[in-house]
């Protein structure tokens, strides 16, 4: 299969005159999503009411959609389930991994990890007791820091700020050699590049769906548990829908079979309907084609910006093997520069303290968009168009 990126672009709502380079933060609206959600609201909720849990398949939706995401992250069928938020899934995976490695007390992460993951790890350590530790090292030091004291590694494959990519295979191999388990956060990987969870032997993985997978704001998260752990991983959050038989209404918790035990609360049916529509686009996408197009676009952007904007410093690795699907540049006035870009129709985002971040999603971004974005950024920098009071006023979301 050869991917037709003209066809995938036509599958999204893209406002006229806008170059959207922020799909790594919130993906655009798939054209089919509004109709799919409307159908769920009117034909299912409206006409079926509570019988929709059976008739419309709402109860099975988390596993059904999970299997579709499994294909995109190199996971085995029946190992991914949807629901809750990414932070909840991080907590579940961490608690399960620590319980499976009880002689050890150290969670290893790196300073490039997303802060929310660190917060969940810190909170879990406080709950478990003073002898539990979150150990944080520089991204480049992760491999050497894995020793016999580590219970589990908690690593985001793609650095949310710089786009730096960890070597999943090497880290997983080293962790297993040293008796540690692995948790991979795929928030900036799923839908951005090929992932091979089963091939590398990952233990757990988690991720969100509102970025490259385009499920919409607040879209549900997913969790992966390797088949070898499916019947032994015990979730700390023993939710009703993770029970072996929810409608037996037992007073004591019995974990469900396999990945079903990682369900917690009622599934977000409307958000999952939007996600199902978004995943239809992926039925005609070859991930190797996606990766090749992503690297071409990011190479083009890096070359163009470096030639036209010498005041911007590249923060993203040049090496293809170490790069995700975003490009980041540093500048002390990064926030104001990004606001000036947004005012001119190029939407990226800013990450403190000084990073301008641009996401490249070949499903709806092409070479012409990249060229125009470079021209606009060059104009903003050459004429100091960012140096206006309105561009320095910080909004709640950057």
C-alpha angles and dihedrals in degrees: 000000000000113000117238103212092183088062094046091050089055089056092070137071104240117176114238114264095012126121104203111206096160103081086117087069103033123357120224124258115278108226091232094053098077092053092045092051091045089053091050090050100044108025097033110027092026098048105022099037110180093352086072089083087071106019097045095036096241093146092056094042097096093057094038093053090040090061090054091053090045089067090056095051101041095253129147119255113270096025102097128067132179133227148091123026131308092253090056091050091049089053092049094050094046095048091047093048094049091050089051092053101041098161091065132066108186128102111195121209138149136243091247092062120114109268094233090063089052092048091054091049092048092049093049091050090052090050094049096047146267095292091066116091139191105211115198124194135169114280092249091054099055098097095051092043093063106101139143092288095063117100097181140353119226107197133162105218094216119040106238092218106040104019090237111161124219120218099251095186095050095045093046091049093049092047092053092046088056095044097255131131125228135227118189122198106210098184091125096029108053106090092004102078140347114291123194108196097157094042094053093041098241115182101208136002134182135184148158128246106209095081119056092354093059101219094146134249111329093013116170126269129231137219130203125202119186112244092243089062098038097103098035105044105098116198118229089214101066099193128184093248091049089061119109091239111013095181094052084074093213115183090223124063120246114180117241123244117283119318091357089079089068091067114104118171139005110310117249095246098183093049091046089053089055090048092051089055091048092051091056087075090060093059087081099040125100108207092214089056089047092053094047091050092047093053091048092052095045091047089051092050094047093050093046096048095045091051095047104030112043092169092067118085119212113239097177123087115256092211109097093217090057098045132088123199099287138075124214130192128189128227131151088236095045096133095052092044091054092049090053089050092050091050087057096050103265110115120199127131143239131241121194136286101020112327127129105199126200124184123207117206112176090199088079108002123081140178093271090056091051093050092050092047090053091051092051093047090049090052092048091051099040093051098035089236089161092067097091125113094240091058093055096053106105118228123205092255117046 
